[in-house]
Amino acid sequence: MLNLLGRFHPLLVHLPIGILLLAVLFAWLGRWQRFQHLKAVVPFALLMGTLAAIFSCVTGYVLSLSGEYDLQALNQHRNLGIAVAVWGALLLLLQKSGINQRFGFLLQIVLVTLVSVAGHLGGSLTHGSDYLTQALPEPYRAWLGLPPAVLAPAQIKNLPEANVYAAVVAPLLQEKCVSCHGSTKQKGKLRLDSPDSIQKGGKNGEIILVRKVADSEMMRRLLLPKSDEKHMPPKEKNQLSEAEVKLLHWWIETGAAYDKKVKDLPQSEEVKPLLAALQKGKSESASEVSIWPEVKVPDPDQQAIQALRNAGAVVLPLGQNNTFLSVNLINVPDADAKDLALLKPVAKQVVALRLSGVAVGDQDLKILAELPHLTKLYLDGTKVSDAGLSALKSAKYLNYLNLINTKVSKAGLAHLKAVTSLREVYVYQTAIKGSSDWRELKSMLPKVNIDTGGYLVPTLVSDTTLVTEAPREQD
């Protein structure tokens, strides 16, 4: 119950800030004849603001018991919060008993100062001590005596010679993680703002196991669905992009080094374009590096798209600058070969196909051989077996394949040896068992990240897009 009470602090703490500052504003305006009527409101505003400050102090104290905040910064914020409540009460008593205008003005200036500094320290606890200054250009930072800002990836001029952690990993963590895991706030007793802190881990131990991506708590939390309470960052926070997750995956898989240069680490075909985007220093982020085929295809047949939608499929264009399509059949769990045959008229345009949980088997999947630009394929939870994967032998653009919870074994993956574009395969809960199968697969598909981890595959924006029918025009 106390924990619940403490969570009201971020809500209540804004009330004294607004109400007390409003009381001071009314008191100042009341010095002019035309605004004298506002003076009558000042005592009531001071009373409400002081009560709100007291309740904020109580809930703030309860919240501080979580142990997630830096003690020194917390004490400063707490003491100033108490000072705001005391000063508000003092000003209220003096206001009622009569007060010299000049003396009252000085007391009001002190109250505004206390509220401002206490609010700033509270914001620093939540967002980090450098939240206000981190966006300052370097000349101004130097003039104010601030240390150089963490270099943003888009500013890197010579990426091969750059330190991997300092140039690629640290900026990512600074932007997406440090507000909750930094010097002033440490959820789960975890800090991610320095190599020593990262290596130390949190209250549950290490978060990174070198070259063991699937067993690293950091990656497990990142890949949980956003609806899971253990997903990081929390769903209301700024999320890591798919490209950023892949860069972290690459860093851990190659040894999680803090003293290596980018050129010193092996780079897969999947990581190279992500790093190239950072090297170019373009305004767009690495997350915008396209994995789709660089080919031109005609506009899709709108009648064929409507036929798919009538069957229950979600059909979405990938963007305004291309004619590719993403087709999702998870709302058609009983789909069969007849339903999949609806893909033929738009075979050239389909680059992403999601059949997760659909009751299709090997015979139904022969249609896959007729999709020349297929890049992402979700077969998790289907009846596919080794024989069904033979339809993918000629999938020259296939990059991503999800086989979670299927009967596929290493013999099925052998069909994919000729698919040179393949980079990611998820095989959790399949017939692939033991270290011997793992070694054979790594030898068979050396450039493919074969993921056997017991965590969920990240949910992409396109997987959760809400599709509604457009209103029809009236005749």
C-alpha positions as CSV (number, residue, x, y, z in Angstrom):
1,M,0.0,0.0,0.0
2,L,2.9,2.4,0.8
3,N,4.4,1.7,-2.6
4,L,1.1,2.7,-4.2
5,L,1.0,5.9,-2.2
6,G,4.6,6.8,-3.2
7,R,3.6,6.5,-6.9
8,F,1.3,9.5,-6.5
9,H,4.2,11.8,-5.9
10,P,4.9,12.6,-9.7
11,L,1.3,13.6,-10.0
12,L,0.9,15.6,-6.7
13,V,4.3,17.4,-7.0
14,H,3.1,19.6,-9.9
15,L,0.3,21.0,-7.8
16,P,2.3,23.1,-5.3
17,I,4.5,24.3,-8.2
18,G,1.6,25.7,-10.1
19,I,-0.6,26.9,-7.2
20,L,2.2,28.6,-5.2
21,L,3.6,30.3,-8.3
22,L,0.1,31.4,-9.2
23,A,-0.4,32.8,-5.7
24,V,2.8,34.9,-6.0
25,L,1.7,36.1,-9.4
26,F,-1.6,37.2,-8.1
27,A,0.1,39.0,-5.2
28,W,2.4,40.9,-7.6
29,L,-0.5,41.8,-9.9
30,G,-2.6,43.0,-7.0
31,R,-0.2,45.9,-6.5
32,W,-1.8,47.6,-9.5
33,Q,-5.2,49.1,-9.1
34,R,-6.9,47.3,-12.0
35,F,-5.9,43.9,-10.5
36,Q,-6.5,44.6,-6.8
37,H,-9.4,42.1,-6.8
38,L,-6.8,39.3,-7.1
39,K,-5.4,40.0,-3.7
40,A,-8.5,38.3,-2.1
41,V,-7.5,35.0,-3.9
42,V,-3.9,35.0,-2.6
43,P,-4.5,33.5,0.9
44,F,-6.7,30.7,-0.5
45,A,-4.1,29.9,-3.2
46,L,-1.3,29.9,-0.6
47,L,-3.4,27.5,1.6
48,M,-4.0,25.1,-1.3
49,G,-0.4,25.3,-2.5
50,T,1.0,24.6,1.0
51,L,-1.4,21.6,1.5
52,A,-0.3,20.2,-1.9
53,A,3.3,20.7,-0.9
54,I,2.8,18.8,2.4
55,F,1.1,15.9,0.6
56,S,3.9,15.9,-2.0
57,C,6.5,15.7,0.8
58,V,4.7,12.7,2.3
59,T,4.4,10.8,-1.0
60,G,7.9,11.8,-2.0
61,Y,9.3,10.3,1.2
62,V,7.4,7.1,0.6
63,L,8.7,6.9,-3.0
64,S,12.3,7.5,-1.7
65,L,12.1,4.3,0.3
66,S,12.4,2.3,-3.0
67,G,16.2,3.0,-2.9
68,E,16.3,3.8,-6.7
69,Y,17.7,7.3,-6.3
70,D,21.0,8.8,-5.6
71,L,21.1,9.6,-1.9
72,Q,22.8,13.0,-2.1
73,A,20.5,14.4,-4.8
74,L,17.5,12.8,-3.1
75,N,18.3,14.6,0.2
76,Q,18.7,17.9,-1.5
77,H,15.4,17.6,-3.3
78,R,13.6,16.4,-0.1
79,N,15.0,19.2,2.0
80,L,14.0,21.9,-0.5
81,G,10.6,20.3,-0.8
82,I,10.1,20.6,2.9
83,A,11.4,24.1,2.8
84,V,8.7,25.0,0.2
85,A,5.9,23.6,2.4
86,V,7.3,25.5,5.5
87,W,7.8,28.7,3.6
88,G,4.4,28.5,2.0
89,A,2.8,28.1,5.5
90,L,4.9,31.0,6.9
91,L,3.8,33.3,4.0
92,L,0.2,32.3,4.5
93,L,0.3,33.2,8.3
94,L,2.0,36.5,7.5
95,Q,-0.5,37.3,4.7
96,K,-3.4,36.8,7.1
97,S,-1.8,38.9,9.9
98,G,-0.8,41.7,7.6
99,I,2.6,42.2,6.1
100,N,4.8,45.0,4.9
101,Q,4.6,45.1,1.1
102,R,8.4,45.2,0.6
103,F,9.0,42.5,3.1
104,G,6.3,40.4,1.6
105,F,7.8,40.8,-1.9
106,L,11.2,39.5,-0.6
107,L,9.5,36.5,1.0
108,Q,7.7,35.8,-2.3
109,I,11.0,35.9,-4.2
110,V,12.4,33.3,-1.8
111,L,9.4,31.1,-2.3
112,V,9.7,31.3,-6.1
113,T,13.4,30.4,-5.8
114,L,12.7,27.4,-3.5
115,V,10.0,26.1,-5.8
116,S,12.3,26.5,-8.9
117,V,15.3,24.8,-7.4
118,A,13.3,22.0,-5.8
119,G,11.6,21.4,-9.1
120,H,14.8,21.4,-11.0
121,L,16.3,18.8,-8.6
122,G,13.2,16.7,-8.9
123,G,13.5,16.7,-12.7
124,S,17.2,15.8,-12.4
125,L,16.3,12.8,-10.3
126,T,13.8,11.7,-12.9
127,H,15.6,12.6,-16.2
128,G,19.2,12.9,-15.2
129,S,21.3,15.7,-13.8
130,D,22.3,17.0,-17.3
131,Y,18.8,16.9,-18.8
132,L,18.7,20.7,-19.3
133,T,22.2,21.0,-20.6
134,Q,22.8,17.9,-22.7
135,A,21.4,19.5,-25.9
136,L,23.7,22.5,-25.6
137,P,26.2,23.0,-28.5
138,E,29.8,22.4,-27.5
139,P,30.9,26.1,-27.5
140,Y,28.3,26.9,-24.9
141,R,29.1,23.8,-22.8
142,A,32.7,24.9,-22.7
143,W,31.7,28.4,-21.7
144,L,29.6,27.1,-18.8
145,G,32.4,24.7,-17.8
146,L,30.5,21.6,-18.6
147,P,32.2,18.4,-19.8
148,P,31.9,17.4,-23.5
149,A,28.6,15.8,-24.4
150,V,28.4,12.2,-25.3
151,L,29.0,12.1,-29.1
152,A,25.9,11.4,-31.1
153,P,26.3,8.6,-33.7
154,A,25.3,11.0,-36.5
155,Q,28.3,13.2,-35.7
156,I,30.9,10.4,-36.0
157,K,33.3,11.3,-38.9
158,N,35.6,8.3,-38.9
159,L,33.7,5.4,-37.5
160,P,36.3,2.6,-38.3
161,E,38.8,4.4,-36.0
162,A,36.2,5.2,-33.3
163,N,35.9,3.4,-30.0
164,V,32.9,1.0,-30.2
165,Y,31.6,1.7,-26.8
166,A,32.1,5.5,-26.8
167,A,30.9,6.1,-30.3
168,V,28.1,3.6,-30.8
169,V,27.0,2.0,-27.5
170,A,27.3,4.9,-25.0
171,P,25.2,7.4,-27.0
172,L,22.5,4.8,-27.4
173,L,22.4,4.1,-23.7
174,Q,22.5,7.8,-22.9
175,E,19.5,8.5,-25.0
176,K,17.3,5.6,-24.1
177,C,18.4,4.2,-20.8
178,V,20.3,6.6,-18.5
179,S,17.3,8.6,-17.4
180,C,16.3,5.5,-15.3
181,H,19.7,4.0,-14.8
182,G,22.1,6.9,-14.3
183,S,23.9,8.8,-11.6
184,T,20.7,10.2,-10.0
185,K,18.3,7.4,-10.5
186,Q,19.1,3.6,-10.5
187,K,16.0,1.4,-11.0
188,G,16.9,-2.1,-9.9
189,K,20.1,-0.7,-8.5
190,L,21.5,-0.6,-12.1
191,R,23.6,2.1,-13.7
192,L,24.3,2.2,-17.4
193,D,26.3,5.4,-17.6
194,S,29.8,4.0,-17.4
195,P,31.7,0.7,-18.2
196,D,32.3,-0.1,-14.5
197,S,28.6,0.3,-13.7
198,I,27.5,-1.8,-16.7
199,Q,29.9,-4.6,-15.7
200,K,28.7,-4.5,-12.1
201,G,25.1,-5.1,-13.1
202,G,22.1,-4.5,-10.9
203,K,20.3,-6.1,-7.9
204,N,19.8,-9.3,-9.9
205,G,23.5,-9.6,-11.0
206,E,25.2,-9.2,-14.3
207,I,23.1,-7.9,-17.2
208,I,25.6,-8.7,-20.0
209,L,27.2,-12.1,-20.5
210,V,30.0,-11.7,-23.0
211,R,29.2,-13.4,-26.3
212,K,26.1,-14.9,-24.8
213,V,23.4,-12.7,-26.2
214,A,20.5,-15.0,-25.4
215,D,21.5,-15.3,-21.8
216,S,22.2,-11.5,-21.3
217,E,19.5,-9.9,-19.1
218,M,19.8,-6.6,-21.0
219,M,18.8,-8.2,-24.3
220,R,16.1,-10.4,-22.8
221,R,14.5,-7.3,-21.3
222,L,14.8,-5.3,-24.6
223,L,13.1,-8.2,-26.6
224,L,10.2,-8.7,-24.3
225,P,6.8,-7.4,-25.6
226,K,6.1,-3.8,-24.6
227,S,3.1,-5.0,-22.7
228,D,5.3,-7.0,-20.4
229,E,6.0,-5.1,-17.2
230,K,9.7,-6.2,-17.3
231,H,10.2,-4.9,-20.8
232,M,12.8,-2.2,-21.0
233,P,12.6,0.7,-21.6
234,P,9.1,1.0,-20.1
235,K,6.4,1.3,-22.8
236,E,5.8,5.0,-22.1
237,K,9.5,5.8,-22.6
238,N,11.4,6.3,-25.9
239,Q,12.0,2.8,-27.3
240,L,15.1,1.4,-29.0
241,S,14.7,1.0,-32.7
242,E,15.2,-2.4,-34.4
243,A,18.6,-1.2,-35.7
244,E,19.7,-0.1,-32.2
245,V,18.8,-3.4,-30.8
246,K,20.8,-5.1,-33.5
247,L,23.8,-2.9,-32.8
248,L,23.7,-3.8,-29.1
249,H,23.3,-7.5,-30.1
250,W,26.4,-7.2,-32.3
251,W,28.4,-5.5,-29.5
252,I,27.6,-8.2,-26.9
253,E,28.1,-11.0,-29.4
254,T,31.6,-9.7,-30.3
255,G,32.7,-9.5,-26.7
256,A,31.1,-6.3,-25.3
257,A,34.5,-4.5,-25.4
258,Y,35.0,-1.1,-24.0
259,D,38.5,-0.5,-25.5
260,K,38.1,-1.8,-29.1
261,K,37.8,0.2,-32.3
262,V,34.9,-0.5,-34.7
263,K,37.3,-1.8,-37.3
264,D,38.7,-4.3,-34.8
265,L,35.4,-6.2,-34.4
266,P,34.0,-8.7,-37.0
267,Q,31.0,-7.2,-38.8
268,S,28.2,-9.3,-40.3
269,E,26.4,-8.4,-43.5
270,E,23.5,-7.3,-41.4
271,V,25.5,-4.9,-39.2
272,K,27.6,-3.3,-42.0
273,P,24.8,-1.1,-43.4
274,L,23.8,0.0,-39.9
275,L,27.4,1.1,-39.2
276,A,27.6,2.7,-42.7
277,A,24.7,4.9,-41.8
278,L,26.5,6.2,-38.7
279,Q,29.7,6.7,-40.7
280,K,27.9,8.9,-43.3
281,G,26.7,11.2,-40.6
282,K,23.3,11.5,-42.4
283,S,20.4,13.2,-40.7
284,E,18.4,9.9,-40.8
285,S,19.1,7.3,-38.1
286,A,20.5,3.9,-38.5
287,S,17.0,2.5,-38.0
288,E,16.1,3.8,-41.4
289,V,18.6,1.6,-43.2
290,S,16.4,-0.4,-45.6
291,I,16.5,-4.2,-45.7
292,W,14.0,-4.4,-48.6
293,P,15.1,-5.4,-52.1
294,E,16.4,-2.5,-54.2
295,V,14.2,-3.4,-57.2
296,K,11.3,-1.7,-58.9
297,V,8.0,-3.4,-59.0
298,P,4.7,-2.2,-60.5
299,D,1.9,-0.9,-58.5
300,P,-0.1,-3.8,-56.8
301,D,-3.4,-4.9,-58.1
302,Q,-6.0,-3.1,-55.9
303,Q,-8.6,-5.8,-56.6
304,A,-6.1,-8.5,-55.4
305,I,-5.4,-6.5,-52.2
306,Q,-9.2,-6.2,-51.6
307,A,-9.6,-9.9,-52.1
308,L,-6.9,-10.6,-49.4
309,R,-8.6,-8.1,-47.0
310,N,-12.0,-9.7,-47.6
311,A,-10.4,-13.0,-46.6
312,G,-9.3,-11.4,-43.3
313,A,-5.7,-10.5,-44.1
314,V,-4.1,-7.2,-43.1
315,V,-2.4,-5.7,-46.1
316,L,-0.2,-2.7,-45.6
317,P,2.0,-0.7,-48.0
318,L,5.6,-0.3,-46.7
319,G,5.8,3.4,-47.5
320,Q,5.0,6.1,-50.0
321,N,8.3,5.7,-51.9
322,N,7.9,2.0,-52.9
323,T,5.2,-0.4,-54.0
324,F,6.0,-3.3,-51.6
325,L,3.4,-4.9,-49.4
326,S,3.3,-6.5,-45.9
327,V,0.6,-9.2,-45.6
328,N,-0.5,-10.4,-42.2
329,L,-2.8,-13.5,-41.9
330,I,-2.8,-14.0,-38.1
331,N,-6.5,-13.0,-38.0
332,V,-7.2,-16.0,-40.3
333,P,-6.1,-19.0,-38.1
334,D,-7.7,-21.5,-40.4
335,A,-6.1,-20.2,-43.6
336,D,-5.2,-22.9,-46.2
337,A,-3.8,-23.1,-49.6
338,K,-6.9,-21.5,-51.2
339,D,-6.3,-18.4,-49.0
340,L,-2.6,-18.3,-49.7
341,A,-3.3,-18.5,-53.4
342,L,-4.7,-15.0,-53.1
343,L,-1.1,-13.8,-52.9
344,K,-0.3,-14.8,-56.5
345,P,-1.6,-11.6,-58.1
346,V,0.6,-9.5,-55.8
347,A,3.5,-12.0,-55.6
348,K,6.0,-9.4,-56.8
349,Q,5.0,-6.8,-54.3
350,V,4.9,-9.0,-51.1
351,V,8.1,-8.7,-49.1
352,A,6.8,-9.4,-45.6
353,L,4.5,-12.3,-44.8
354,R,3.2,-13.1,-41.3
355,L,1.6,-16.5,-40.8
356,S,2.1,-16.7,-37.0
357,G,-0.2,-19.3,-35.5
358,V,-2.0,-20.1,-38.8
359,A,-2.8,-23.7,-39.4
360,V,-0.9,-24.0,-42.7
361,G,1.4,-27.0,-43.4
362,D,4.1,-28.0,-45.9
363,Q,1.7,-28.4,-48.9
364,D,0.1,-25.0,-48.3
365,L,3.5,-23.3,-48.3
366,K,4.4,-24.1,-51.9
367,I,3.2,-20.6,-52.7
368,L,6.3,-19.2,-51.0
369,A,8.4,-20.2,-54.0
370,E,6.3,-17.8,-56.1
371,L,7.1,-14.7,-54.0
372,P,10.4,-13.5,-55.6
373,H,11.0,-10.6,-53.3
374,L,10.1,-12.2,-49.9
375,T,12.3,-10.7,-47.3
376,K,10.6,-11.3,-43.9
377,L,8.7,-14.5,-43.1
378,Y,6.9,-15.5,-39.9
379,L,6.1,-19.2,-39.7
380,D,6.0,-19.4,-35.9
381,G,3.3,-21.6,-34.5
382,T,2.5,-23.2,-37.9
383,K,2.5,-26.9,-39.0
384,V,5.6,-26.4,-41.1
385,S,8.2,-29.1,-41.0
386,D,11.6,-29.7,-42.8
387,A,9.9,-30.4,-46.1
388,G,8.0,-27.1,-46.1
389,L,11.3,-25.1,-46.0
390,S,12.3,-26.5,-49.4
391,A,10.0,-23.8,-50.9
392,L,12.5,-21.2,-49.8
393,K,15.5,-22.5,-51.6
394,S,15.2,-19.8,-54.3
395,A,14.3,-16.9,-51.9
396,K,17.2,-14.7,-52.9
397,Y,16.1,-11.8,-50.7
398,L,15.0,-13.6,-47.5
399,N,16.6,-11.9,-44.6
400,Y,14.5,-12.9,-41.6
401,L,12.8,-16.2,-40.7
402,N,10.8,-17.0,-37.6
403,L,10.4,-20.8,-36.9
404,I,9.5,-20.6,-33.2
405,N,7.3,-23.5,-32.0
406,T,7.5,-25.6,-35.2
407,K,8.7,-29.1,-36.0
408,V,11.7,-27.9,-38.0
409,S,15.0,-29.6,-37.4
410,K,18.5,-28.9,-38.7
411,A,17.7,-30.9,-41.8
412,G,15.1,-28.3,-42.7
413,L,17.6,-25.5,-42.3
414,A,19.9,-27.3,-44.7
415,H,17.5,-26.2,-47.5
416,L,18.5,-22.6,-46.8
417,K,22.3,-23.0,-47.4
418,A,21.9,-21.3,-50.8
419,V,20.0,-18.4,-49.4
420,T,22.9,-16.0,-49.1
421,S,20.8,-13.0,-48.0
422,L,19.5,-14.8,-44.8
423,R,20.7,-13.1,-41.6
424,E,18.3,-14.0,-38.8
425,V,16.5,-17.3,-37.9
426,Y,14.6,-17.9,-34.7
427,V,14.4,-21.6,-33.7
428,Y,13.2,-21.6,-30.1
429,Q,11.0,-24.6,-29.3
430,T,11.8,-26.5,-32.5
431,A,13.3,-29.9,-33.1
432,I,16.8,-28.4,-33.1
433,K,18.3,-29.8,-29.9
434,G,21.7,-30.0,-28.2
435,S,25.1,-28.5,-28.8
436,S,25.9,-30.8,-31.7
437,D,23.0,-29.5,-33.8
438,W,24.0,-26.0,-32.9
439,R,27.6,-26.5,-34.0
440,E,26.5,-28.1,-37.3
441,L,24.1,-25.2,-38.0
442,K,26.8,-22.6,-37.3
443,S,29.1,-24.4,-39.7
444,M,26.3,-24.7,-42.3
445,L,25.1,-21.1,-42.0
446,P,28.1,-19.1,-40.8
447,K,26.6,-15.7,-41.6
448,V,23.3,-16.3,-40.0
449,N,22.3,-15.4,-36.4
450,I,20.5,-18.5,-35.3
451,D,18.7,-17.6,-32.2
452,T,17.7,-20.4,-29.8
453,G,17.0,-18.1,-26.8
454,G,13.9,-18.6,-24.6
455,Y,12.6,-15.0,-25.1
456,L,10.1,-13.5,-27.4
457,V,11.0,-11.9,-30.7
458,P,10.7,-8.1,-30.7
459,T,7.4,-6.7,-31.8
460,L,7.7,-4.3,-34.7
461,V,5.6,-1.3,-35.4
462,S,4.1,-3.0,-38.5
463,D,3.0,-5.9,-36.4
464,T,0.8,-3.9,-34.2
465,T,-0.6,-1.4,-36.6
466,L,-4.3,-0.7,-36.1
467,V,-6.1,-1.0,-39.4
468,T,-9.5,0.5,-39.9
469,E,-11.7,0.7,-43.0
470,A,-11.8,4.0,-44.7
471,P,-15.2,5.7,-44.8
472,R,-16.9,5.1,-48.2
473,E,-17.8,8.1,-50.4
474,Q,-21.4,8.9,-50.7
475,D,-22.9,8.6,-54.1
